[in-house]
Amino acid sequence: MTDKIDLEKIAKKDHKAKLKLKEKEEAYYPQKIAESGLKTIIRFVKYCPNPSKYMKMNITFAHRDLEMIAEAIANKQTWAVISGLNPSGPLHFGHKAIFDELLWMQKQGADLFIPLTNDESFVVGKTKSLAESRKIAYEQVIPSIIAMGFDPEKTNIFVDSDYPSIYNVAMDLSDKLTLNKALKVFGFNERTDTENPGTLFYRAAVQLAQILLPQYAEFGGKKPTLVPVGIDQHPYILLARDVAERKGFIPPAELITKFLWGFDGKGKMASSRQDSAIFLTDPPEKAERILKRAYTGGSPIARFQKEHGGVPEICPIESIRRYHFEQDNHVAEQCASGAMLCGECKKYGIEEVTDWLSDHQKRLPEARKNIEKFILNKPIKSILE
């Protein structure tokens, strides 16, 4: 009897802690919208004839100036999307969520620009050398992007160290950027002994170059552009908008997608926490092991979970299934009601994830053969003449 009472107490305490985490999660994004002056996606979803799955499910949840993108889509005007990442390791399912949204954008007519910032990977210490980050970009990241089904005619991928024009663009924009603004973007209000202000200025200038590149003459000049980011990247967009105005470009629009939960239950999925992520190059059997031992929003007692339900809002199993394999919220509803327990949900999740990984990895050899079709080589000469 004592053991049963202790288990009941443990289950109640665990459930209470998860409900508190749920409350914190539910308050986080609305608070960020208010603090950042963003708009919810609700109006766009209501009036857009073909919103993305992520928009309909409120995974992509906020924006700034998406109206000009909607107008460009409706009028079949040229517009561009910029979305980059550090090539410090293989892509994981958190990255896949962004690329799924990019695929939707490309189908709506967008030209995609995908900078791989191997220079930053090295500068901030994510890789041991520039050569290592470059190798990761070509051998792991780019093939996975291609294998997702992007159109080579409308996709421009570039590795910073192999595209010297990006540094000329950065220099062209640098006189519109102050060191104080760069420091604030990175979370510093003044110079510190632990950060190199020159490095921060360099990183800010190059990132601005990536965001504003599609508006240079070589790509048709000024046009509506959209940058899909996580909410933590919002300050970069504000800086880019400021510099765009100073340069006479159109300030880029911003689209915010919620983070995918990590399987360790310690926050968003991240490459730096190996137990939090499933990488797109992971063997299916490794993914299965990670899923089986993953943190969940359920209870250690089945009877308790059936009675009180789980907490899907903070569950990485529910999260990966909803983001990548489901078209509605039925998994969350079954979890919250207690109708489906974690073992059953993990079983379905394992099938979905491992099947997808197997199919994706079968496409990688062909993707590697086609890398050159996607690489941006166009020089930017307009600022040198």
C-alpha positions in Angstrom: 0.0 0.0 0.0 2.8 2.4 0.9 4.5 1.9 -2.5 1.2 2.7 -4.3 0.7 5.8 -2.2 4.2 7.0 -3.0 3.8 6.3 -6.7 0.6 8.3 -6.6 2.3 11.2 -5.0 5.1 11.1 -7.5 2.6 11.1 -10.4 0.7 14.1 -8.9 3.9 16.0 -8.3 5.2 15.2 -11.9 1.8 16.2 -13.4 1.8 19.5 -11.4 5.3 20.3 -12.6 4.4 19.6 -16.2 1.3 21.8 -16.0 3.4 24.7 -14.7 5.8 24.2 -17.6 2.8 24.2 -19.9 1.6 27.5 -18.5 5.1 29.0 -19.0 5.2 27.7 -22.6 1.7 29.1 -23.4 2.6 32.5 -22.0 6.0 32.7 -23.7 5.0 33.3 -27.3 2.2 35.8 -26.7 4.5 37.7 -24.4 7.2 37.8 -27.2 4.6 39.0 -29.7 3.7 41.9 -27.4 7.3 42.7 -26.6 8.5 42.6 -30.2 5.5 44.5 -31.8 4.7 41.5 -34.0 1.3 40.4 -35.3 -0.3 37.0 -35.0 -0.8 34.9 -38.1 -4.5 34.6 -37.6 -5.6 37.2 -40.2 -3.2 35.9 -42.8 -4.6 32.3 -42.4 -8.1 33.6 -42.6 -7.7 35.4 -45.9 -4.9 33.5 -47.6 -6.4 30.9 -50.0 -3.6 28.4 -49.3 -1.9 28.9 -46.0 0.8 26.5 -45.0 0.1 23.6 -42.6 2.3 25.3 -40.0 0.3 28.5 -40.2 -3.0 26.7 -39.9 -1.7 24.8 -36.8 -0.3 28.0 -35.3 3.2 26.6 -35.3 4.2 29.5 -37.5 2.5 32.1 -35.3 3.7 35.6 -35.8 4.9 38.1 -38.5 5.9 41.6 -39.4 4.8 43.0 -42.8 3.6 39.7 -44.2 1.0 41.7 -46.0 3.4 42.8 -48.7 4.3 39.1 -49.3 0.6 38.3 -49.6 0.3 41.1 -52.1 3.3 39.8 -54.1 1.8 36.3 -54.2 -1.7 37.5 -55.2 -0.2 39.7 -58.0 2.4 37.1 -59.1 5.2 39.5 -58.4 8.8 38.5 -57.8 9.7 38.0 -54.1 12.4 36.3 -52.2 13.0 34.3 -49.0 16.3 34.2 -47.1 16.9 31.5 -44.5 20.4 30.4 -43.4 22.1 28.3 -40.8 25.5 27.4 -39.3 26.9 24.2 -40.8 28.3 22.8 -37.6 26.7 19.4 -37.9 23.9 17.6 -39.8 20.4 19.0 -40.1 18.0 17.8 -37.5 14.2 17.7 -37.3 14.1 21.3 -35.9 15.8 22.4 -39.1 13.4 20.3 -41.2 10.4 22.3 -39.8 11.9 25.5 -41.3 12.7 23.8 -44.6 9.1 22.4 -44.8 7.9 26.0 -44.5 10.4 27.1 -47.2 9.1 24.5 -49.6 5.6 26.0 -49.1 7.0 29.4 -49.9 8.7 28.2 -53.0 5.5 26.8 -54.2 3.9 30.2 -53.7 6.5 31.7 -56.1 9.4 32.6 -53.9 13.0 32.6 -54.9 15.0 31.0 -52.1 18.4 32.1 -50.8 20.0 29.8 -48.3 23.3 31.0 -46.9 25.4 28.5 -45.0 27.5 30.5 -42.6 30.5 28.3 -42.2 32.6 31.4 -41.4 30.5 32.1 -38.4 30.6 28.4 -37.4 34.3 28.7 -37.1 34.5 32.2 -35.6 32.1 31.4 -32.7 33.9 28.0 -32.0 31.2 25.6 -33.3 33.8 23.9 -35.5 37.6 23.6 -35.1 38.4 25.1 -38.5 36.9 26.8 -41.5 37.7 23.7 -43.5 35.7 21.5 -41.2 32.6 23.7 -41.3 32.9 23.9 -45.2 33.1 20.1 -45.3 30.0 19.7 -43.2 28.2 22.1 -45.4 28.9 20.2 -48.6 28.8 16.6 -47.3 25.9 16.7 -44.9 23.8 19.9 -45.0 23.4 20.7 -48.7 22.5 17.1 -49.7 19.8 17.0 -47.0 18.4 20.3 -48.2 18.3 19.1 -51.9 16.8 15.7 -50.9 13.7 17.5 -49.4 12.6 18.4 -53.0 13.6 22.0 -53.7 13.5 23.4 -57.3 17.1 24.1 -58.5 15.8 26.9 -60.7 14.5 28.8 -57.7 17.0 27.8 -55.0 20.3 29.6 -54.4 22.5 27.9 -51.8 25.9 29.4 -51.0 28.6 28.6 -48.5 30.0 31.9 -47.2 33.7 31.1 -47.6 33.1 30.0 -51.2 31.1 33.1 -52.2 33.4 36.1 -51.8 30.8 38.5 -53.1 29.0 38.2 -49.8 31.9 40.0 -48.1 31.8 42.8 -50.7 28.1 43.2 -49.9 28.9 43.2 -46.2 31.5 46.0 -46.8 28.9 47.9 -48.9 26.5 47.8 -46.0 28.9 48.3 -43.2 28.8 52.1 -43.3 25.1 51.8 -42.5 25.9 49.8 -39.3 27.2 51.1 -36.0 29.1 49.1 -33.5 26.6 50.0 -30.7 23.8 48.5 -32.8 25.8 45.4 -33.5 26.5 44.9 -29.8 22.9 45.3 -28.9 21.8 42.7 -31.4 24.1 40.2 -29.7 22.8 41.1 -26.3 25.6 43.5 -25.2 25.0 47.1 -24.2 28.7 47.9 -24.1 32.1 46.4 -24.9 33.1 43.5 -22.6 36.4 41.7 -21.9 34.8 38.4 -23.1 33.6 39.5 -26.5 35.6 40.9 -29.4 33.6 43.9 -30.7 35.3 43.5 -34.1 34.1 39.9 -34.4 30.6 40.9 -33.5 30.6 43.7 -36.1 31.8 41.3 -38.7 29.1 38.8 -37.9 26.4 41.4 -38.0 27.6 42.9 -41.3 27.8 39.5 -43.0 24.4 38.5 -41.7 22.9 41.8 -43.0 24.6 41.0 -46.4 22.9 37.6 -46.5 19.4 39.1 -45.7 19.7 42.0 -48.2 21.5 40.2 -51.0 18.3 39.4 -53.1 17.7 43.2 -53.5 21.0 43.9 -55.2 20.9 44.6 -59.0 22.3 41.2 -60.0 19.0 39.7 -58.6 16.6 42.2 -60.1 16.9 45.0 -57.5 14.4 46.0 -54.8 11.7 43.4 -54.1 9.7 42.1 -51.2 11.7 39.7 -49.1 10.8 37.5 -46.2 13.0 36.0 -43.4 11.6 33.0 -41.5 13.3 32.9 -38.1 12.9 31.8 -34.5 11.9 34.5 -32.0 15.4 34.7 -30.7 16.6 36.0 -34.1 14.1 39.0 -34.0 16.8 41.6 -33.2 18.6 40.7 -36.4 15.6 41.5 -38.5 15.1 44.8 -36.8 18.7 45.7 -37.6 18.3 44.5 -41.2 15.1 46.6 -41.6 17.0 49.7 -40.3 19.9 49.1 -42.7 17.6 48.4 -45.6 15.9 51.7 -45.2 19.3 53.5 -45.0 20.3 51.7 -48.2 17.1 52.5 -50.1 15.9 48.8 -50.1 12.6 47.4 -49.0 12.7 46.4 -45.3 12.4 42.6 -45.1 9.3 41.0 -43.7 9.6 38.6 -40.8 7.9 35.2 -40.1 8.3 33.5 -36.7 7.9 29.7 -36.2 7.8 28.1 -32.8 10.7 25.9 -31.7 10.5 22.1 -31.8 10.9 20.5 -28.4 14.1 18.5 -27.7 13.8 14.9 -26.7 15.7 15.5 -23.5 12.9 17.8 -22.2 15.3 20.7 -21.6 14.1 23.2 -24.2 14.2 23.5 -28.0 15.9 20.9 -30.1 19.6 21.8 -30.6 22.6 20.3 -32.3 24.7 21.2 -29.2 22.6 18.8 -27.0 23.0 15.5 -28.8 20.2 13.8 -26.7 17.8 16.5 -27.7 17.8 15.9 -31.4 17.3 13.4 -34.2 19.5 14.3 -37.1 18.4 13.6 -40.7 21.5 11.4 -41.3 20.9 9.3 -38.1 20.4 5.6 -38.7 16.7 4.7 -38.1 17.7 2.4 -35.3 19.4 5.3 -33.5 16.3 7.4 -33.9 14.2 4.6 -32.4 16.4 4.5 -29.3 16.2 8.2 -28.8 12.4 8.2 -29.1 12.0 5.2 -26.8 13.8 7.0 -23.9 12.6 10.5 -24.7 11.0 12.8 -22.1 7.2 13.0 -22.5 4.2 14.9 -21.3 2.7 11.7 -19.8 2.7 10.2 -16.3 4.7 7.3 -14.8 1.4 5.7 -13.9 -0.9 4.6 -16.8 -4.0 4.7 -14.6 -3.2 8.3 -13.5 -2.7 9.4 -17.1 -5.9 7.9 -18.2 -7.7 9.8 -15.5 -5.9 13.1 -15.7 -4.5 13.1 -19.2 -1.1 14.0 -20.4 0.4 17.4 -21.1 1.0 17.4 -24.9 2.1 21.1 -25.0 5.5 20.2 -23.5 5.9 16.7 -25.1 8.6 16.3 -27.7 6.9 13.1 -29.0 3.6 14.9 -29.7 5.6 17.8 -31.0 7.6 15.9 -33.7 4.4 14.1 -34.8 2.4 17.3 -35.1 5.1 19.2 -36.8 6.1 16.6 -39.3 3.5 13.9 -39.8 0.1 15.0 -38.7 -2.3 17.5 -40.3 -4.3 18.5 -37.2 -4.2 18.4 -33.4 -5.8 14.9 -32.9 -2.6 13.5 -31.2 -2.7 16.3 -28.7 -6.4 15.9 -28.1 -6.0 12.1 -27.5 -3.0 12.8 -25.1 -4.8 15.5 -23.1 -7.9 13.4 -22.7 -6.0 10.3 -21.5 -7.3 8.3 -24.5 -3.7 7.6 -25.8 -0.8 6.7 -23.5 2.9 7.5 -24.2 3.8 4.0 -25.2 1.2 3.9 -28.0 2.2 7.5 -29.1 5.9 6.6 -29.2 5.1 3.5 -31.2 3.4 5.5 -33.9 6.1 8.2 -33.7 8.9 5.7 -34.2 7.2 4.3 -37.3 6.7 7.8 -38.7 10.2 9.0 -38.0 12.1 5.9 -39.1 10.1 5.6 -42.3 10.8 9.2 -43.2 14.5 8.9 -42.4 14.8 5.8 -44.5 13.2 7.5 -47.5 15.2 10.7 -47.0 18.5 8.9 -46.8 17.8 6.9 -50.0 17.6 10.2 -51.8 20.9 11.6 -50.5 23.3 9.9 -53.1 21.3 11.5 -56.0 21.2 14.8 -54.1 25.0 14.8 -53.8 25.3 14.4 -57.6 23.2 17.6 -58.1 24.8 20.0 -55.7 26.2 22.2 -58.4 22.7 22.9 -59.8 21.8 24.6 -56.5 25.0 26.6 -55.7 24.9 30.3 -56.2 28.0 31.6 -58.1 26.8 34.9 -59.4 29.3 37.7 -58.7 28.1 41.0 -57.3 29.8 43.6 -59.5 27.4 46.5 -59.3 29.0 47.7 -56.1 32.5 47.6 -57.6 31.9 49.6 -60.8 
